[in-house]
Amino acid sequence: MLCLSESTKAYLCLEPTDMRRSFDKLSVMASEYVGKDPTSGHMFLFRNRAANRLKILYWDGGSFCLWYKRLDRGSFNIQPGLGNDFEMTPEMFYNLIQQ
């Protein structure tokens, strides 16, 4: 399970993302859409258009790591109307990845 430390933030990119994208393109999206340095150690969450797939990109100090989750039924509960640089609370982060 992924854990947020007190110094780690989680940013949700609401721009629907092609789930075929991997480390390099997702790190560019973290820079362009979220406006944060992808090597900062923070977690960057990306969803597909149907909101039934989720990727999390993070830097572990020496390399990028990618976490991927696909729901068999339903979709992730993501609030509409948020900005691309939305900083999630730890509670929101854990509720989202435990769906």
PyMOL commands that set and color helices and strands:
alter all, ss='L'
color gray80, all
select helices_A, chain A and resi 23-34+90-97
alter helices_A, ss='H'
color red, helices_A
select strands_A, chain A and resi 10-13+43-47+53-59+64-70+86-88
alter strands_A, ss='S'
color yellow, strands_A
deselect
rebuild
show_as cartoon
